[in-house]
Amino acid sequence: MKNKKYIFFDLDHTLWDTDRNSEESLSELFHKYELLNLGVPSFQEFYSTYQQHNERLWGLYAENQIGKDAVRYHRFHLTFQDFGLHDQVTSEKLADDFMSITPHKPHLIEGAKELLEKLK
């Protein structure tokens, strides 16, 4: 490693704990938008449904079948539909809020700081 001058990392799922940060953001938004009062039975059901749509849509993105904006908005729109909610305006606001707050979440993968210190 002595001859290496630069090392590049993809943050998601490598250094930055994408799953934990996303779940925390979604929990905050679940409460902010009072989804329980709109008919979503629980945060866990909301999160599980969201994850299914999110994974499927990212798969389509990886196959160049859809763009990032489609992933960002459809994952919430489809999740809402699964709970009988047909409020596209709210699902889009939730999607925008998710993209605004999640990048500011601080949780890292265990050992990320130590790895970076060692590589420094």
Jmol script that loads the backbone (N, CA, C; Angstrom):
load data "model"
ATOM      1  N   MET A   1       0.814  -1.198   0.000  1.00  0.00           N
ATOM      2  CA  MET A   1       0.000   0.000   0.000  1.00  0.00           C
ATOM      3  C   MET A   1       0.858   1.262   0.000  1.00  0.00           C
ATOM      4  N   LYS A   2       2.138   1.147   0.191  1.00  0.00           N
ATOM      5  CA  LYS A   2       2.993   2.329   0.265  1.00  0.00           C
ATOM      6  C   LYS A   2       3.006   3.125  -1.032  1.00  0.00           C
ATOM      7  N   ASN A   3       2.835   2.468  -2.159  1.00  0.00           N
ATOM      8  CA  ASN A   3       2.880   3.165  -3.441  1.00  0.00           C
ATOM      9  C   ASN A   3       1.540   3.788  -3.827  1.00  0.00           C
ATOM     10  N   LYS A   4       0.524   3.543  -3.077  1.00  0.00           N
ATOM     11  CA  LYS A   4      -0.808   4.060  -3.392  1.00  0.00           C
ATOM     12  C   LYS A   4      -0.929   5.477  -2.864  1.00  0.00           C
ATOM     13  N   LYS A   5      -1.337   6.367  -3.743  1.00  0.00           N
ATOM     14  CA  LYS A   5      -1.507   7.760  -3.345  1.00  0.00           C
ATOM     15  C   LYS A   5      -2.963   8.071  -3.019  1.00  0.00           C
ATOM     16  N   TYR A   6      -3.892   7.435  -3.749  1.00  0.00           N
ATOM     17  CA  TYR A   6      -5.309   7.703  -3.556  1.00  0.00           C
ATOM     18  C   TYR A   6      -6.085   6.394  -3.480  1.00  0.00           C
ATOM     19  N   ILE A   7      -7.089   6.406  -2.639  1.00  0.00           N
ATOM     20  CA  ILE A   7      -8.041   5.301  -2.562  1.00  0.00           C
ATOM     21  C   ILE A   7      -9.422   5.932  -2.597  1.00  0.00           C
ATOM     22  N   PHE A   8     -10.271   5.445  -3.485  1.00  0.00           N
ATOM     23  CA  PHE A   8     -11.628   5.965  -3.600  1.00  0.00           C
ATOM     24  C   PHE A   8     -12.615   4.970  -3.001  1.00  0.00           C
ATOM     25  N   PHE A   9     -13.581   5.494  -2.264  1.00  0.00           N
ATOM     26  CA  PHE A   9     -14.619   4.670  -1.661  1.00  0.00           C
ATOM     27  C   PHE A   9     -15.979   5.142  -2.143  1.00  0.00           C
ATOM     28  N   ASP A  10     -16.856   4.212  -2.370  1.00  0.00           N
ATOM     29  CA  ASP A  10     -18.266   4.512  -2.529  1.00  0.00           C
ATOM     30  C   ASP A  10     -18.811   4.579  -1.108  1.00  0.00           C
ATOM     31  N   LEU A  11     -19.492   5.629  -0.761  1.00  0.00           N
ATOM     32  CA  LEU A  11     -19.952   5.788   0.621  1.00  0.00           C
ATOM     33  C   LEU A  11     -21.051   4.805   1.023  1.00  0.00           C
ATOM     34  N   ASP A  12     -22.064   4.650   0.174  1.00  0.00           N
ATOM     35  CA  ASP A  12     -23.224   3.825   0.534  1.00  0.00           C
ATOM     36  C   ASP A  12     -22.820   2.375   0.781  1.00  0.00           C
ATOM     37  N   HIS A  13     -23.159   1.901   1.958  1.00  0.00           N
ATOM     38  CA  HIS A  13     -22.912   0.512   2.363  1.00  0.00           C
ATOM     39  C   HIS A  13     -21.426   0.175   2.462  1.00  0.00           C
ATOM     40  N   THR A  14     -20.557   1.159   2.391  1.00  0.00           N
ATOM     41  CA  THR A  14     -19.121   0.919   2.496  1.00  0.00           C
ATOM     42  C   THR A  14     -18.574   1.634   3.728  1.00  0.00           C
ATOM     43  N   LEU A  15     -18.768   2.928   3.777  1.00  0.00           N
ATOM     44  CA  LEU A  15     -18.364   3.719   4.936  1.00  0.00           C
ATOM     45  C   LEU A  15     -19.590   4.247   5.681  1.00  0.00           C
ATOM     46  N   TRP A  16     -20.562   4.683   4.934  1.00  0.00           N
ATOM     47  CA  TRP A  16     -21.771   5.302   5.479  1.00  0.00           C
ATOM     48  C   TRP A  16     -22.849   4.240   5.611  1.00  0.00           C
ATOM     49  N   ASP A  17     -23.462   4.139   6.785  1.00  0.00           N
ATOM     50  CA  ASP A  17     -24.472   3.114   7.049  1.00  0.00           C
ATOM     51  C   ASP A  17     -25.801   3.525   6.417  1.00  0.00           C
ATOM     52  N   THR A  18     -25.918   3.233   5.143  1.00  0.00           N
ATOM     53  CA  THR A  18     -27.087   3.621   4.352  1.00  0.00           C
ATOM     54  C   THR A  18     -28.380   3.100   4.967  1.00  0.00           C
ATOM     55  N   ASP A  19     -28.385   1.846   5.365  1.00  0.00           N
ATOM     56  CA  ASP A  19     -29.616   1.244   5.894  1.00  0.00           C
ATOM     57  C   ASP A  19     -30.072   1.931   7.180  1.00  0.00           C
ATOM     58  N   ARG A  20     -29.159   2.116   8.102  1.00  0.00           N
ATOM     59  CA  ARG A  20     -29.518   2.749   9.381  1.00  0.00           C
ATOM     60  C   ARG A  20     -29.951   4.195   9.177  1.00  0.00           C
ATOM     61  N   ASN A  21     -29.204   4.926   8.355  1.00  0.00           N
ATOM     62  CA  ASN A  21     -29.543   6.331   8.111  1.00  0.00           C
ATOM     63  C   ASN A  21     -30.889   6.459   7.403  1.00  0.00           C
ATOM     64  N   SER A  22     -31.154   5.584   6.446  1.00  0.00           N
ATOM     65  CA  SER A  22     -32.428   5.610   5.727  1.00  0.00           C
ATOM     66  C   SER A  22     -33.586   5.266   6.652  1.00  0.00           C
ATOM     67  N   GLU A  23     -33.409   4.225   7.448  1.00  0.00           N
ATOM     68  CA  GLU A  23     -34.481   3.816   8.364  1.00  0.00           C
ATOM     69  C   GLU A  23     -34.799   4.934   9.366  1.00  0.00           C
ATOM     70  N   GLU A  24     -33.772   5.574   9.871  1.00  0.00           N
ATOM     71  CA  GLU A  24     -33.977   6.680  10.815  1.00  0.00           C
ATOM     72  C   GLU A  24     -34.746   7.826  10.150  1.00  0.00           C
ATOM     73  N   SER A  25     -34.365   8.162   8.930  1.00  0.00           N
ATOM     74  CA  SER A  25     -35.062   9.224   8.197  1.00  0.00           C
ATOM     75  C   SER A  25     -36.511   8.850   7.937  1.00  0.00           C
ATOM     76  N   LEU A  26     -36.734   7.616   7.506  1.00  0.00           N
ATOM     77  CA  LEU A  26     -38.097   7.174   7.217  1.00  0.00           C
ATOM     78  C   LEU A  26     -38.963   7.174   8.470  1.00  0.00           C
ATOM     79  N   SER A  27     -38.385   6.813   9.594  1.00  0.00           N
ATOM     80  CA  SER A  27     -39.139   6.845  10.853  1.00  0.00           C
ATOM     81  C   SER A  27     -39.558   8.276  11.188  1.00  0.00           C
ATOM     82  N   GLU A  28     -38.639   9.210  11.041  1.00  0.00           N
ATOM     83  CA  GLU A  28     -38.967  10.617  11.293  1.00  0.00           C
ATOM     84  C   GLU A  28     -40.086  11.085  10.363  1.00  0.00           C
ATOM     85  N   LEU A  29     -40.000  10.718   9.102  1.00  0.00           N
ATOM     86  CA  LEU A  29     -40.999  11.154   8.129  1.00  0.00           C
ATOM     87  C   LEU A  29     -42.338  10.456   8.337  1.00  0.00           C
ATOM     88  N   PHE A  30     -42.309   9.212   8.765  1.00  0.00           N
ATOM     89  CA  PHE A  30     -43.540   8.480   9.086  1.00  0.00           C
ATOM     90  C   PHE A  30     -44.330   9.260  10.132  1.00  0.00           C
ATOM     91  N   HIS A  31     -43.620   9.764  11.132  1.00  0.00           N
ATOM     92  CA  HIS A  31     -44.284  10.527  12.199  1.00  0.00           C
ATOM     93  C   HIS A  31     -44.637  11.937  11.742  1.00  0.00           C
ATOM     94  N   LYS A  32     -43.748  12.569  11.006  1.00  0.00           N
ATOM     95  CA  LYS A  32     -44.010  13.934  10.522  1.00  0.00           C
ATOM     96  C   LYS A  32     -45.274  13.984   9.665  1.00  0.00           C
ATOM     97  N   TYR A  33     -45.435  13.014   8.782  1.00  0.00           N
ATOM     98  CA  TYR A  33     -46.589  12.988   7.885  1.00  0.00           C
ATOM     99  C   TYR A  33     -47.784  12.236   8.468  1.00  0.00           C
ATOM    100  N   GLU A  34     -47.654  11.833   9.718  1.00  0.00           N
ATOM    101  CA  GLU A  34     -48.731  11.161  10.452  1.00  0.00           C
ATOM    102  C   GLU A  34     -49.355  10.033   9.623  1.00  0.00           C
ATOM    103  N   LEU A  35     -48.498   9.168   9.092  1.00  0.00           N
ATOM    104  CA  LEU A  35     -48.980   8.094   8.226  1.00  0.00           C
ATOM    105  C   LEU A  35     -49.858   7.096   8.964  1.00  0.00           C
ATOM    106  N   LEU A  36     -49.667   6.960  10.263  1.00  0.00           N
ATOM    107  CA  LEU A  36     -50.531   6.099  11.066  1.00  0.00           C
ATOM    108  C   LEU A  36     -51.975   6.588  10.977  1.00  0.00           C
ATOM    109  N   ASN A  37     -52.160   7.895  11.020  1.00  0.00           N
ATOM    110  CA  ASN A  37     -53.500   8.483  10.932  1.00  0.00           C
ATOM    111  C   ASN A  37     -54.093   8.392   9.528  1.00  0.00           C
ATOM    112  N   LEU A  38     -53.234   8.157   8.533  1.00  0.00           N
ATOM    113  CA  LEU A  38     -53.708   8.041   7.152  1.00  0.00           C
ATOM    114  C   LEU A  38     -54.025   6.601   6.762  1.00  0.00           C
ATOM    115  N   GLY A  39     -53.803   5.673   7.715  1.00  0.00           N
ATOM    116  CA  GLY A  39     -54.164   4.287   7.447  1.00  0.00           C
ATOM    117  C   GLY A  39     -53.013   3.319   7.305  1.00  0.00           C
ATOM    118  N   VAL A  40     -51.776   3.785   7.462  1.00  0.00           N
ATOM    119  CA  VAL A  40     -50.632   2.874   7.430  1.00  0.00           C
ATOM    120  C   VAL A  40     -50.558   2.222   8.813  1.00  0.00           C
ATOM    121  N   PRO A  41     -50.650   0.891   8.891  1.00  0.00           N
ATOM    122  CA  PRO A  41     -50.781   0.212  10.188  1.00  0.00           C
ATOM    123  C   PRO A  41     -49.632   0.425  11.173  1.00  0.00           C
ATOM    124  N   SER A  42     -48.396   0.496  10.670  1.00  0.00           N
ATOM    125  CA  SER A  42     -47.251   0.653  11.569  1.00  0.00           C
ATOM    126  C   SER A  42     -46.042   1.108  10.761  1.00  0.00           C
ATOM    127  N   PHE A  43     -45.056   1.613  11.483  1.00  0.00           N
ATOM    128  CA  PHE A  43     -43.832   1.999  10.795  1.00  0.00           C
ATOM    129  C   PHE A  43     -43.175   0.778  10.176  1.00  0.00           C
ATOM    130  N   GLN A  44     -43.157  -0.339  10.894  1.00  0.00           N
ATOM    131  CA  GLN A  44     -42.489  -1.538  10.366  1.00  0.00           C
ATOM    132  C   GLN A  44     -43.109  -1.991   9.047  1.00  0.00           C
ATOM    133  N   GLU A  45     -44.425  -1.950   8.941  1.00  0.00           N
ATOM    134  CA  GLU A  45     -45.078  -2.334   7.684  1.00  0.00           C
ATOM    135  C   GLU A  45     -44.760  -1.333   6.578  1.00  0.00           C
ATOM    136  N   PHE A  46     -44.741  -0.066   6.939  1.00  0.00           N
ATOM    137  CA  PHE A  46     -44.378   0.968   5.971  1.00  0.00           C
ATOM    138  C   PHE A  46     -42.950   0.751   5.481  1.00  0.00           C
ATOM    139  N   TYR A  47     -42.040   0.526   6.415  1.00  0.00           N
ATOM    140  CA  TYR A  47     -40.627   0.363   6.084  1.00  0.00           C
ATOM    141  C   TYR A  47     -40.395  -0.888   5.233  1.00  0.00           C
ATOM    142  N   SER A  48     -41.028  -1.966   5.599  1.00  0.00           N
ATOM    143  CA  SER A  48     -40.885  -3.214   4.848  1.00  0.00           C
ATOM    144  C   SER A  48     -41.401  -3.062   3.419  1.00  0.00           C
ATOM    145  N   THR A  49     -42.529  -2.420   3.264  1.00  0.00           N
ATOM    146  CA  THR A  49     -43.112  -2.200   1.931  1.00  0.00           C
ATOM    147  C   THR A  49     -42.231  -1.274   1.118  1.00  0.00           C
ATOM    148  N   TYR A  50     -41.762  -0.213   1.743  1.00  0.00           N
ATOM    149  CA  TYR A  50     -40.845   0.720   1.080  1.00  0.00           C
ATOM    150  C   TYR A  50     -39.593  -0.013   0.595  1.00  0.00           C
ATOM    151  N   GLN A  51     -39.003  -0.831   1.451  1.00  0.00           N
ATOM    152  CA  GLN A  51     -37.782  -1.546   1.095  1.00  0.00           C
ATOM    153  C   GLN A  51     -37.986  -2.436  -0.134  1.00  0.00           C
ATOM    154  N   GLN A  52     -39.118  -3.118  -0.192  1.00  0.00           N
ATOM    155  CA  GLN A  52     -39.394  -3.984  -1.341  1.00  0.00           C
ATOM    156  C   GLN A  52     -39.415  -3.174  -2.632  1.00  0.00           C
ATOM    157  N   HIS A  53     -40.122  -2.058  -2.614  1.00  0.00           N
ATOM    158  CA  HIS A  53     -40.192  -1.213  -3.809  1.00  0.00           C
ATOM    159  C   HIS A  53     -38.830  -0.586  -4.121  1.00  0.00           C
ATOM    160  N   ASN A  54     -38.147  -0.138  -3.088  1.00  0.00           N
ATOM    161  CA  ASN A  54     -36.850   0.505  -3.275  1.00  0.00           C
ATOM    162  C   ASN A  54     -35.855  -0.464  -3.933  1.00  0.00           C
ATOM    163  N   GLU A  55     -35.781  -1.679  -3.423  1.00  0.00           N
ATOM    164  CA  GLU A  55     -34.847  -2.670  -3.982  1.00  0.00           C
ATOM    165  C   GLU A  55     -35.191  -3.012  -5.433  1.00  0.00           C
ATOM    166  N   ARG A  56     -36.472  -3.194  -5.706  1.00  0.00           N
ATOM    167  CA  ARG A  56     -36.892  -3.529  -7.065  1.00  0.00           C
ATOM    168  C   ARG A  56     -36.575  -2.388  -8.035  1.00  0.00           C
ATOM    169  N   LEU A  57     -36.857  -1.168  -7.623  1.00  0.00           N
ATOM    170  CA  LEU A  57     -36.609  -0.019  -8.487  1.00  0.00           C
ATOM    171  C   LEU A  57     -35.115   0.219  -8.706  1.00  0.00           C
ATOM    172  N   TRP A  58     -34.295   0.033  -7.672  1.00  0.00           N
ATOM    173  CA  TRP A  58     -32.849   0.174  -7.868  1.00  0.00           C
ATOM    174  C   TRP A  58     -32.335  -0.912  -8.807  1.00  0.00           C
ATOM    175  N   GLY A  59     -32.960  -2.087  -8.772  1.00  0.00           N
ATOM    176  CA  GLY A  59     -32.611  -3.142  -9.717  1.00  0.00           C
ATOM    177  C   GLY A  59     -32.910  -2.722 -11.146  1.00  0.00           C
ATOM    178  N   LEU A  60     -34.057  -2.095 -11.352  1.00  0.00           N
ATOM    179  CA  LEU A  60     -34.408  -1.589 -12.686  1.00  0.00           C
ATOM    180  C   LEU A  60     -33.453  -0.488 -13.121  1.00  0.00           C
ATOM    181  N   TYR A  61     -33.045   0.326 -12.159  1.00  0.00           N
ATOM    182  CA  TYR A  61     -32.070   1.383 -12.459  1.00  0.00           C
ATOM    183  C   TYR A  61     -30.739   0.757 -12.903  1.00  0.00           C
ATOM    184  N   ALA A  62     -30.308  -0.283 -12.189  1.00  0.00           N
ATOM    185  CA  ALA A  62     -29.046  -0.949 -12.526  1.00  0.00           C
ATOM    186  C   ALA A  62     -29.085  -1.557 -13.924  1.00  0.00           C
ATOM    187  N   GLU A  63     -30.287  -1.901 -14.379  1.00  0.00           N
ATOM    188  CA  GLU A  63     -30.464  -2.463 -15.720  1.00  0.00           C
ATOM    189  C   GLU A  63     -30.759  -1.378 -16.756  1.00  0.00           C
ATOM    190  N   ASN A  64     -30.596  -0.124 -16.376  1.00  0.00           N
ATOM    191  CA  ASN A  64     -30.844   1.029 -17.249  1.00  0.00           C
ATOM    192  C   ASN A  64     -32.276   1.089 -17.776  1.00  0.00           C
ATOM    193  N   GLN A  65     -33.218   0.617 -16.984  1.00  0.00           N
ATOM    194  CA  GLN A  65     -34.610   0.655 -17.406  1.00  0.00           C
ATOM    195  C   GLN A  65     -35.348   1.888 -16.894  1.00  0.00           C
ATOM    196  N   ILE A  66     -34.837   2.478 -15.820  1.00  0.00           N
ATOM    197  CA  ILE A  66     -35.422   3.706 -15.271  1.00  0.00           C
ATOM    198  C   ILE A  66     -34.289   4.603 -14.776  1.00  0.00           C
ATOM    199  N   GLY A  67     -34.604   5.878 -14.553  1.00  0.00           N
ATOM    200  CA  GLY A  67     -33.619   6.824 -14.044  1.00  0.00           C
ATOM    201  C   GLY A  67     -33.719   6.995 -12.536  1.00  0.00           C
ATOM    202  N   LYS A  68     -32.774   7.749 -11.975  1.00  0.00           N
ATOM    203  CA  LYS A  68     -32.749   7.978 -10.530  1.00  0.00           C
ATOM    204  C   LYS A  68     -34.001   8.681 -10.027  1.00  0.00           C
ATOM    205  N   ASP A  69     -34.498   9.652 -10.790  1.00  0.00           N
ATOM    206  CA  ASP A  69     -35.708  10.357 -10.349  1.00  0.00           C
ATOM    207  C   ASP A  69     -36.888   9.407 -10.233  1.00  0.00           C
ATOM    208  N   ALA A  70     -36.972   8.455 -11.132  1.00  0.00           N
ATOM    209  CA  ALA A  70     -38.052   7.464 -11.059  1.00  0.00           C
ATOM    210  C   ALA A  70     -37.930   6.665  -9.763  1.00  0.00           C
ATOM    211  N   VAL A  71     -36.716   6.277  -9.422  1.00  0.00           N
ATOM    212  CA  VAL A  71     -36.510   5.538  -8.166  1.00  0.00           C
ATOM    213  C   VAL A  71     -36.922   6.416  -6.996  1.00  0.00           C
ATOM    214  N   ARG A  72     -36.439   7.638  -6.969  1.00  0.00           N
ATOM    215  CA  ARG A  72     -36.667   8.530  -5.832  1.00  0.00           C
ATOM    216  C   ARG A  72     -38.147   8.779  -5.552  1.00  0.00           C
ATOM    217  N   TYR A  73     -38.936   8.889  -6.592  1.00  0.00           N
ATOM    218  CA  TYR A  73     -40.353   9.205  -6.386  1.00  0.00           C
ATOM    219  C   TYR A  73     -41.247   7.971  -6.396  1.00  0.00           C
ATOM    220  N   HIS A  74     -40.991   7.037  -7.285  1.00  0.00           N
ATOM    221  CA  HIS A  74     -41.882   5.871  -7.396  1.00  0.00           C
ATOM    222  C   HIS A  74     -41.842   4.988  -6.159  1.00  0.00           C
ATOM    223  N   ARG A  75     -40.711   4.890  -5.484  1.00  0.00           N
ATOM    224  CA  ARG A  75     -40.651   4.033  -4.298  1.00  0.00           C
ATOM    225  C   ARG A  75     -41.639   4.496  -3.237  1.00  0.00           C
ATOM    226  N   PHE A  76     -41.853   5.798  -3.129  1.00  0.00           N
ATOM    227  CA  PHE A  76     -42.828   6.309  -2.159  1.00  0.00           C
ATOM    228  C   PHE A  76     -44.246   6.233  -2.718  1.00  0.00           C
ATOM    229  N   HIS A  77     -44.397   6.567  -3.968  1.00  0.00           N
ATOM    230  CA  HIS A  77     -45.722   6.508  -4.592  1.00  0.00           C
ATOM    231  C   HIS A  77     -46.271   5.080  -4.539  1.00  0.00           C
ATOM    232  N   LEU A  78     -45.457   4.097  -4.887  1.00  0.00           N
ATOM    233  CA  LEU A  78     -45.888   2.697  -4.859  1.00  0.00           C
ATOM    234  C   LEU A  78     -46.167   2.217  -3.439  1.00  0.00           C
ATOM    235  N   THR A  79     -45.358   2.666  -2.500  1.00  0.00           N
ATOM    236  CA  THR A  79     -45.591   2.313  -1.095  1.00  0.00           C
ATOM    237  C   THR A  79     -46.925   2.882  -0.624  1.00  0.00           C
ATOM    238  N   PHE A  80     -47.188   4.127  -0.959  1.00  0.00           N
ATOM    239  CA  PHE A  80     -48.468   4.734  -0.615  1.00  0.00           C
ATOM    240  C   PHE A  80     -49.619   3.929  -1.219  1.00  0.00           C
ATOM    241  N   GLN A  81     -49.495   3.574  -2.485  1.00  0.00           N
ATOM    242  CA  GLN A  81     -50.560   2.813  -3.159  1.00  0.00           C
ATOM    243  C   GLN A  81     -50.838   1.499  -2.451  1.00  0.00           C
ATOM    244  N   ASP A  82     -49.805   0.832  -1.989  1.00  0.00           N
ATOM    245  CA  ASP A  82     -49.990  -0.443  -1.296  1.00  0.00           C
ATOM    246  C   ASP A  82     -50.842  -0.301  -0.040  1.00  0.00           C
ATOM    247  N   PHE A  83     -50.866   0.900   0.531  1.00  0.00           N
ATOM    248  CA  PHE A  83     -51.681   1.147   1.722  1.00  0.00           C
ATOM    249  C   PHE A  83     -52.977   1.878   1.387  1.00  0.00           C
ATOM    250  N   GLY A  84     -53.307   1.931   0.100  1.00  0.00           N
ATOM    251  CA  GLY A  84     -54.553   2.556  -0.325  1.00  0.00           C
ATOM    252  C   GLY A  84     -54.509   4.068  -0.297  1.00  0.00           C
ATOM    253  N   LEU A  85     -53.309   4.637  -0.251  1.00  0.00           N
ATOM    254  CA  LEU A  85     -53.167   6.094  -0.247  1.00  0.00           C
ATOM    255  C   LEU A  85     -52.864   6.550  -1.661  1.00  0.00           C
ATOM    256  N   HIS A  86     -53.674   7.431  -2.180  1.00  0.00           N
ATOM    257  CA  HIS A  86     -53.498   7.907  -3.549  1.00  0.00           C
ATOM    258  C   HIS A  86     -53.208   9.403  -3.562  1.00  0.00           C
ATOM    259  N   ASP A  87     -52.350   9.806  -2.634  1.00  0.00           N
ATOM    260  CA  ASP A  87     -51.983  11.209  -2.464  1.00  0.00           C
ATOM    261  C   ASP A  87     -50.577  11.415  -3.024  1.00  0.00           C
ATOM    262  N   GLN A  88     -50.504  11.688  -4.316  1.00  0.00           N
ATOM    263  CA  GLN A  88     -49.212  11.836  -4.976  1.00  0.00           C
ATOM    264  C   GLN A  88     -48.451  13.053  -4.467  1.00  0.00           C
ATOM    265  N   VAL A  89     -49.159  14.115  -4.125  1.00  0.00           N
ATOM    266  CA  VAL A  89     -48.507  15.326  -3.627  1.00  0.00           C
ATOM    267  C   VAL A  89     -47.752  15.018  -2.333  1.00  0.00           C
ATOM    268  N   THR A  90     -48.406  14.326  -1.403  1.00  0.00           N
ATOM    269  CA  THR A  90     -47.751  13.993  -0.133  1.00  0.00           C
ATOM    270  C   THR A  90     -46.606  13.017  -0.343  1.00  0.00           C
ATOM    271  N   SER A  91     -46.798  12.030  -1.221  1.00  0.00           N
ATOM    272  CA  SER A  91     -45.707  11.073  -1.454  1.00  0.00           C
ATOM    273  C   SER A  91     -44.496  11.782  -2.074  1.00  0.00           C
ATOM    274  N   GLU A  92     -44.724  12.779  -2.919  1.00  0.00           N
ATOM    275  CA  GLU A  92     -43.605  13.531  -3.504  1.00  0.00           C
ATOM    276  C   GLU A  92     -42.929  14.422  -2.469  1.00  0.00           C
ATOM    277  N   LYS A  93     -43.713  15.024  -1.575  1.00  0.00           N
ATOM    278  CA  LYS A  93     -43.124  15.831  -0.506  1.00  0.00           C
ATOM    279  C   LYS A  93     -42.277  14.952   0.409  1.00  0.00           C
ATOM    280  N   LEU A  94     -42.794  13.766   0.722  1.00  0.00           N
ATOM    281  CA  LEU A  94     -42.063  12.834   1.561  1.00  0.00           C
ATOM    282  C   LEU A  94     -40.759  12.428   0.870  1.00  0.00           C
ATOM    283  N   ALA A  95     -40.816  12.161  -0.429  1.00  0.00           N
ATOM    284  CA  ALA A  95     -39.616  11.801  -1.191  1.00  0.00           C
ATOM    285  C   ALA A  95     -38.591  12.930  -1.160  1.00  0.00           C
ATOM    286  N   ASP A  96     -39.047  14.151  -1.340  1.00  0.00           N
ATOM    287  CA  ASP A  96     -38.143  15.304  -1.303  1.00  0.00           C
ATOM    288  C   ASP A  96     -37.520  15.472   0.087  1.00  0.00           C
ATOM    289  N   ASP A  97     -38.340  15.331   1.119  1.00  0.00           N
ATOM    290  CA  ASP A  97     -37.835  15.445   2.493  1.00  0.00           C
ATOM    291  C   ASP A  97     -36.809  14.349   2.779  1.00  0.00           C
ATOM    292  N   PHE A  98     -37.092  13.149   2.305  1.00  0.00           N
ATOM    293  CA  PHE A  98     -36.165  12.029   2.496  1.00  0.00           C
ATOM    294  C   PHE A  98     -34.795  12.361   1.897  1.00  0.00           C
ATOM    295  N   MET A  99     -34.813  12.900   0.691  1.00  0.00           N
ATOM    296  CA  MET A  99     -33.558  13.245   0.018  1.00  0.00           C
ATOM    297  C   MET A  99     -32.866  14.442   0.680  1.00  0.00           C
ATOM    298  N   SER A 100     -33.614  15.255   1.380  1.00  0.00           N
ATOM    299  CA  SER A 100     -33.021  16.410   2.066  1.00  0.00           C
ATOM    300  C   SER A 100     -32.374  16.034   3.395  1.00  0.00           C
ATOM    301  N   ILE A 101     -33.030  15.153   4.155  1.00  0.00           N
ATOM    302  CA  ILE A 101     -32.521  14.878   5.505  1.00  0.00           C
ATOM    303  C   ILE A 101     -31.562  13.699   5.588  1.00  0.00           C
ATOM    304  N   THR A 102     -31.740  12.705   4.745  1.00  0.00           N
ATOM    305  CA  THR A 102     -30.941  11.490   4.878  1.00  0.00           C
ATOM    306  C   THR A 102     -29.439  11.727   4.717  1.00  0.00           C
ATOM    307  N   PRO A 103     -28.989  12.522   3.758  1.00  0.00           N
ATOM    308  CA  PRO A 103     -27.543  12.722   3.634  1.00  0.00           C
ATOM    309  C   PRO A 103     -26.876  13.354   4.853  1.00  0.00           C
ATOM    310  N   HIS A 104     -27.659  13.925   5.749  1.00  0.00           N
ATOM    311  CA  HIS A 104     -27.114  14.569   6.938  1.00  0.00           C
ATOM    312  C   HIS A 104     -27.066  13.634   8.141  1.00  0.00           C
ATOM    313  N   LYS A 105     -27.495  12.406   7.949  1.00  0.00           N
ATOM    314  CA  LYS A 105     -27.454  11.423   9.042  1.00  0.00           C
ATOM    315  C   LYS A 105     -26.011  10.979   9.255  1.00  0.00           C
ATOM    316  N   PRO A 106     -25.613  10.789  10.516  1.00  0.00           N
ATOM    317  CA  PRO A 106     -24.190  10.594  10.817  1.00  0.00           C
ATOM    318  C   PRO A 106     -23.688   9.152  10.945  1.00  0.00           C
ATOM    319  N   HIS A 107     -24.555   8.180  10.793  1.00  0.00           N
ATOM    320  CA  HIS A 107     -24.158   6.818  11.140  1.00  0.00           C
ATOM    321  C   HIS A 107     -23.239   6.190  10.091  1.00  0.00           C
ATOM    322  N   LEU A 108     -22.118   5.656  10.581  1.00  0.00           N
ATOM    323  CA  LEU A 108     -21.125   5.016   9.723  1.00  0.00           C
ATOM    324  C   LEU A 108     -21.131   3.503   9.959  1.00  0.00           C
ATOM    325  N   ILE A 109     -20.623   2.772   8.989  1.00  0.00           N
ATOM    326  CA  ILE A 109     -20.433   1.336   9.136  1.00  0.00           C
ATOM    327  C   ILE A 109     -19.402   1.126  10.245  1.00  0.00           C
ATOM    328  N   GLU A 110     -19.612   0.105  11.055  1.00  0.00           N
ATOM    329  CA  GLU A 110     -18.681  -0.181  12.137  1.00  0.00           C
ATOM    330  C   GLU A 110     -17.266  -0.363  11.583  1.00  0.00           C
ATOM    331  N   GLY A 111     -16.324   0.339  12.176  1.00  0.00           N
ATOM    332  CA  GLY A 111     -14.923   0.242  11.783  1.00  0.00           C
ATOM    333  C   GLY A 111     -14.504   1.220  10.691  1.00  0.00           C
ATOM    334  N   ALA A 112     -15.451   2.010  10.164  1.00  0.00           N
ATOM    335  CA  ALA A 112     -15.127   2.935   9.063  1.00  0.00           C
ATOM    336  C   ALA A 112     -14.097   3.983   9.493  1.00  0.00           C
ATOM    337  N   LYS A 113     -14.299   4.578  10.656  1.00  0.00           N
ATOM    338  CA  LYS A 113     -13.356   5.606  11.119  1.00  0.00           C
ATOM    339  C   LYS A 113     -11.966   5.016  11.326  1.00  0.00           C
ATOM    340  N   GLU A 114     -11.912   3.838  11.931  1.00  0.00           N
ATOM    341  CA  GLU A 114     -10.635   3.202  12.187  1.00  0.00           C
ATOM    342  C   GLU A 114      -9.912   2.867  10.881  1.00  0.00           C
ATOM    343  N   LEU A 115     -10.669   2.399   9.896  1.00  0.00           N
ATOM    344  CA  LEU A 115     -10.087   2.081   8.597  1.00  0.00           C
ATOM    345  C   LEU A 115      -9.487   3.330   7.957  1.00  0.00           C
ATOM    346  N   LEU A 116     -10.234   4.417   7.984  1.00  0.00           N
ATOM    347  CA  LEU A 116      -9.740   5.655   7.389  1.00  0.00           C
ATOM    348  C   LEU A 116      -8.510   6.182   8.126  1.00  0.00           C
ATOM    349  N   GLU A 117      -8.512   6.055   9.437  1.00  0.00           N
ATOM    350  CA  GLU A 117      -7.341   6.482  10.213  1.00  0.00           C
ATOM    351  C   GLU A 117      -6.115   5.653   9.843  1.00  0.00           C
ATOM    352  N   LYS A 118      -6.316   4.353   9.693  1.00  0.00           N
ATOM    353  CA  LYS A 118      -5.203   3.471   9.335  1.00  0.00           C
ATOM    354  C   LYS A 118      -4.672   3.800   7.939  1.00  0.00           C
ATOM    355  N   LEU A 119      -5.567   4.076   7.012  1.00  0.00           N
ATOM    356  CA  LEU A 119      -5.160   4.376   5.647  1.00  0.00           C
ATOM    357  C   LEU A 119      -4.540   5.769   5.514  1.00  0.00           C
ATOM    358  N   LYS A 120      -4.883   6.641   6.435  1.00  0.00           N
ATOM    359  CA  LYS A 120      -4.348   8.010   6.398  1.00  0.00           C
ATOM    360  C   LYS A 120      -2.843   7.976   6.494  1.00  0.00           C
TER     361      LYS A 120
END
end "model"
wireframe off; spacefill off
backbone 0.3
color backbone group
